[in-house]
Amino acid sequence: MVSIKTARELSKMKDACKISAEALRAAGEAVRPGITTLEIDSIVRKYIEKQGATPSFLGYGGFPASVCISVNNVVIHGIPSKNTVLKEGDIVSVDVGAYYRGFHGDNAYTFPCGKISAEAQALLDATKESLFEGIKQACPGNRVGDIGSAVQKYVEARSYSVVRDFVGHGVGAKLHEDPSVPNYGTPGRGPRLLPGMTIAIEPMVNQGAYQVKVLDDEWTTVTLDGKLSAHFEHTVAITPDGPRIMTLCD
């Protein structure tokens, strides 16, 4: 069932989203050659808890860390580890959620580690821009398919592919709520967008084919062909005046 938030609930949720956004910024500032993904996880967890919030992902479905950190061909759900040391040229997707005063914020960004290749930068640019193409469609009266179609068209026009096995979602009192928000689709199809809905739009874009596989740890998801993948995400509120991005830093 789709949850429609009141103005008071949106105000409370905005605080959770702000913490999520600032925690993601802290993660990005920590990305550099030589740091481990476990160290970044610790930085983010300490920041979130200092704000009186709780990391949304810690223990969610058994996930063992506070942040998903996915490097290069890891699409999503990378588990932070002391053995994963970032190096120059890596691309590092960080997915952060914070739970505060009864609501979750959820966002992700793919950061360059030092100087990256032109090909990697082009993938990051296209994925980030596809997110904003999707957000433009998050208006009352539109449908979920309008969002997915906008993302898909932008991505495929640049010869990249959209992951099919994982999608965006509603977000609010629960980390994952209805409706599902695929990054592909047909305009005019799917659930209608209504004021008060809050959704996480999160393109996951592969340099090569869209197929992925989940590793034996049952979390880490990688591209099947070993090519790079990028991931960007914002929590967005549907308002009478159009989409409002909630996971923005001041």
C-alpha positions in Angstrom: 0.0 0.0 0.0 1.3 3.4 -1.0 1.9 5.8 2.0 0.7 9.4 1.7 2.5 11.7 4.1 1.0 14.7 5.8 2.8 18.0 5.9 3.9 17.3 9.5 5.2 13.9 8.5 7.1 15.4 5.5 8.7 17.9 7.9 9.9 15.1 10.2 11.1 13.1 7.2 13.1 16.0 5.9 15.3 15.9 9.0 16.1 12.2 8.4 16.9 13.0 4.8 19.2 15.9 5.8 21.1 13.6 8.0 21.4 11.0 5.3 22.6 13.6 2.8 25.2 15.0 5.2 26.4 11.5 6.1 26.8 10.7 2.3 28.8 13.9 1.9 31.1 12.8 4.8 31.6 9.5 3.0 32.5 11.3 -0.2 35.0 13.5 1.6 36.7 10.4 3.0 37.1 8.7 -0.4 40.8 8.6 -1.3 43.5 6.1 -2.2 44.6 4.0 0.7 41.5 4.2 2.8 39.5 1.0 3.4 35.8 0.8 2.9 35.4 -0.3 6.5 37.0 3.0 7.6 34.4 4.9 5.5 31.6 2.8 7.1 32.9 3.8 10.6 33.0 7.5 9.6 29.4 7.4 8.4 28.1 5.4 11.3 29.7 7.8 13.8 28.2 10.8 12.0 24.7 9.4 11.9 24.7 8.3 15.5 26.1 11.7 16.6 23.0 13.3 15.2 20.8 11.0 17.3 19.8 8.9 14.3 20.3 5.3 13.4 21.9 3.9 10.2 19.0 2.5 8.2 21.0 -0.4 6.7 22.7 -1.7 9.8 21.1 -5.1 10.4 18.4 -4.6 7.7 17.7 -8.1 6.4 20.9 -9.1 8.1 23.1 -6.6 6.4 26.3 -6.4 8.5 27.3 -2.8 8.1 25.9 0.8 8.2 26.7 1.7 4.6 26.7 -0.1 1.2 30.1 0.6 -0.5 30.4 -0.8 -4.0 33.6 -0.4 -6.0 34.1 -0.5 -9.7 32.1 -3.5 -11.1 30.1 -3.9 -7.8 26.7 -2.5 -8.6 25.1 -2.3 -5.1 25.2 -3.8 -1.6 29.0 -4.0 -1.3 29.9 -4.9 2.3 32.5 -2.7 3.8 35.8 -4.5 4.6 39.2 -3.9 6.1 40.5 -5.8 3.1 39.0 -3.5 0.5 41.5 -0.7 0.1 40.6 2.0 -2.4 43.1 2.9 -5.1 43.6 5.7 -7.6 41.1 5.4 -10.4 38.4 3.5 -8.6 34.8 4.6 -8.7 33.1 4.1 -5.4 29.3 4.0 -5.0 28.2 4.8 -1.5 24.5 4.2 -0.4 23.5 5.7 2.9 20.3 5.7 4.9 19.4 7.3 8.2 16.4 6.7 10.5 15.3 9.6 12.6 12.1 10.5 14.5 10.2 7.7 12.8 11.3 8.2 9.2 14.1 7.1 6.8 16.2 9.1 4.4 18.0 7.3 1.6 20.5 8.5 -1.0 23.5 7.3 -3.0 26.4 8.8 -5.0 29.3 7.4 -7.0 32.5 9.1 -6.1 35.8 9.1 -8.1 38.8 8.0 -6.1 41.6 10.3 -7.2 41.9 10.7 -11.0 39.7 8.4 -12.9 39.5 7.5 -16.6 37.5 9.5 -19.1 35.3 6.5 -19.7 34.6 6.1 -16.0 33.8 9.8 -15.7 31.4 9.6 -18.6 29.5 6.8 -16.9 29.3 8.8 -13.7 28.0 11.9 -15.5 25.4 9.9 -17.5 24.1 8.1 -14.4 23.9 11.3 -12.3 22.1 13.1 -15.1 19.7 10.2 -15.7 18.6 10.6 -12.0 17.6 14.2 -12.6 15.8 13.2 -15.8 13.8 10.8 -13.7 13.2 13.4 -11.0 11.7 15.8 -13.5 8.9 13.3 -14.1 8.1 12.9 -10.4 5.0 15.2 -10.7 1.4 14.7 -9.5 -0.6 13.0 -12.2 2.3 11.3 -13.8 3.0 7.6 -13.4 5.9 5.6 -12.2 6.5 4.5 -15.8 7.2 8.1 -16.7 10.2 8.2 -14.3 11.6 4.8 -15.5 11.2 5.7 -19.1 13.0 9.0 -18.7 15.9 7.3 -17.0 16.1 4.5 -19.5 16.0 6.7 -22.6 18.8 8.9 -21.3 21.0 6.0 -20.4 20.5 3.9 -23.5 21.0 6.9 -25.8 24.5 6.9 -24.4 25.0 3.2 -25.0 24.9 2.2 -21.3 22.4 -0.2 -19.8 19.9 0.0 -16.9 20.0 -2.7 -14.2 16.7 -4.6 -14.2 17.0 -6.8 -11.1 17.0 -3.9 -8.6 14.8 -0.8 -8.6 13.9 2.3 -6.6 11.1 2.3 -4.1 8.8 4.2 -1.8 10.5 5.3 1.4 9.2 6.7 4.7 8.4 5.1 8.0 9.8 2.0 6.4 13.0 1.9 4.4 11.3 0.1 1.5 7.6 0.9 0.8 5.3 0.7 -2.2 5.5 1.5 -5.0 8.5 0.0 -6.8 10.2 2.5 -9.0 12.1 0.8 -11.8 14.7 2.7 -13.9 13.0 1.5 -17.1 9.4 1.4 -18.3 6.7 2.8 -20.5 5.3 6.3 -20.2 1.8 6.5 -18.8 2.0 3.1 -17.1 2.3 2.1 -13.5 1.0 3.6 -10.2 -0.1 7.2 -10.4 2.0 9.8 -8.5 0.1 11.7 -5.8 1.1 14.6 -3.6 2.5 13.3 -0.3 4.2 10.2 -1.8 7.9 9.9 -1.1 10.1 7.8 -3.3 13.7 6.8 -3.7 14.7 7.2 -7.4 18.0 5.4 -7.9 19.4 4.6 -11.3 22.0 1.8 -11.4 23.7 2.0 -14.7 26.2 -0.4 -16.2 29.0 0.4 -18.7 28.2 -2.9 -20.5 25.3 -5.3 -20.3 22.5 -4.9 -17.7 22.8 -8.4 -16.3 24.1 -8.8 -12.7 24.8 -11.6 -10.3 24.8 -11.8 -6.5 27.9 -13.3 -4.9 28.0 -16.0 -2.3 27.8 -13.5 0.6 24.2 -13.0 -0.6 24.6 -9.2 -0.8 27.4 -8.1 -3.1 26.0 -7.6 -6.6 28.4 -7.3 -9.5 28.0 -6.8 -13.2 28.0 -10.2 -15.0 30.5 -9.0 -17.7 32.9 -7.4 -15.1 32.4 -3.8 -16.5 31.9 -0.7 -14.4 28.6 0.3 -12.7 27.5 3.6 -11.2 24.6 4.4 -8.7 23.0 7.7 -7.8 19.9 8.2 -5.6 17.8 10.8 -4.1 14.7 10.7 -1.8 12.0 12.7 -3.6 8.7 14.0 -2.3 5.8 14.5 -4.8 4.2 17.9 -4.1 1.5 19.9 -5.8 4.3 22.1 -7.1 6.3 19.2 -8.5 9.2 17.1 -7.2 11.1 18.2 -4.1 14.5 16.6 -3.5 14.7 15.9 0.2 18.2 14.5 0.4 20.1 17.7 -0.2 22.8 19.2 2.0 22.5 22.9 3.0 
